[in-house]
């Protein structure tokens, strides 16, 4: 497991925007698919969005049209632009990356520690 550093969380009013970032920490490796998950208190963790190494994206139905996932391959960093935020978006958000430490090796999961997003008036 390789940790990643998340930033950009905070408290915003409904309708506001936040941009989450997740950069590598520690080792440098080949990064494949990346994703954002979120977990609200008392609820299961859910996939928010993911992006392949080629840039193809998928979104949860609840965030389609409002959120945009992107990546910077020169920095191995993944972003989540969150617009038109709603109270139901309130959750701890985690980033995930599939990494390869050496050519031809297995893929490993790298997780961030989580960043809180709170949407409230």
C-alpha positions in Angstrom: 0.0 0.0 0.0 1.3 3.4 -1.0 -0.2 6.5 0.6 -1.4 9.5 -1.4 -1.9 13.1 -0.3 -5.3 14.6 -0.7 -6.3 18.3 -0.5 -9.1 20.6 -1.4 -11.8 19.5 1.1 -13.8 22.0 3.2 -17.1 23.5 4.1 -19.2 25.1 1.3 -22.8 26.3 0.9 -25.2 24.4 -1.4 -24.5 25.3 -5.0 -20.8 26.0 -4.3 -17.8 24.3 -5.8 -14.7 22.5 -4.6 -11.7 21.0 -6.4 -10.1 17.9 -4.8 -6.5 16.9 -5.6 -4.6 13.7 -4.8 -0.9 13.5 -5.4 1.5 10.6 -4.8 3.5 10.3 -1.6 6.6 8.3 -1.0 7.4 6.0 -3.9 7.2 6.8 -7.6 5.6 4.2 -9.8 3.6 3.6 -12.9 0.0 4.7 -12.3 -2.9 3.1 -14.1 -6.6 3.7 -13.3 -7.5 6.3 -10.6 -10.7 6.9 -8.8 -12.6 8.9 -6.1 -14.7 7.3 -3.4 -16.8 8.8 -0.7 -18.3 7.7 2.6 -21.0 9.4 4.7 -21.5 8.6 8.4 -23.4 5.4 8.8 -23.3 4.6 5.0 -21.2 2.3 2.8 -18.3 3.7 0.8 -19.4 4.4 -2.8 -17.6 5.0 -6.0 -17.9 8.6 -7.2 -15.9 8.6 -10.4 -13.0 6.8 -12.0 -10.7 7.4 -14.9 -8.5 5.0 -16.9 -5.0 5.5 -18.0 -6.3 6.5 -21.4 -8.6 9.1 -19.9 -12.0 7.3 -20.1 -14.3 8.3 -17.3 -17.3 6.9 -15.4 -19.5 8.6 -12.8 -22.1 7.7 -10.3 -25.5 8.7 -11.4 -25.9 11.1 -8.5 -23.0 13.2 -9.6 -23.2 13.1 -13.4 -23.3 16.6 -14.9 -21.9 18.1 -11.8 -18.5 16.5 -11.1 -15.6 16.1 -13.4 -12.6 13.7 -12.8 -9.3 14.4 -14.5 -5.7 13.5 -14.3 -2.2 14.9 -14.9 0.0 12.0 -15.9 3.2 14.1 -15.6 2.4 14.4 -11.8 0.5 11.2 -11.3 -2.2 13.3 -9.8 -6.0 12.9 -10.0 -8.5 15.7 -9.5 -12.2 16.0 -8.8 -14.0 19.2 -9.8 -17.2 19.4 -7.8 -19.8 21.9 -8.9 -23.4 22.6 -7.8 -22.7 20.8 -4.5 -25.7 19.5 -2.6 -26.0 18.6 1.1 -26.2 14.9 0.2 -22.6 15.3 -1.2 -21.4 15.6 2.4 -18.9 12.8 3.0 -15.2 11.9 3.5 -13.7 11.6 0.1 -10.9 9.1 -0.7 -8.7 8.8 -3.7 -7.4 5.5 -5.1 -4.8 4.6 -7.7 -3.7 1.3 -9.2 0.1 1.3 -9.3 2.8 -0.9 -10.6 6.2 -0.8 -8.8 8.1 -2.5 -11.7 7.5 -3.5 -15.3 5.4 -6.6 -15.6 4.7 -6.6 -11.9 1.3 -6.9 -10.1 -0.9 -3.9 -9.5 -1.3 -2.5 -6.0 -3.9 -0.1 -4.4 -2.7 3.2 -3.2 -5.2 5.2 -1.0 -5.3 8.6 0.4 -6.2 9.3 4.1 -9.4 11.1 3.1 -10.6 14.7 3.0 -13.9 15.9 4.4 -16.4 17.7 2.2 -19.3 19.3 4.0 -22.1 21.1 2.1 -24.3 23.0 4.5 -26.2 26.4 4.7 
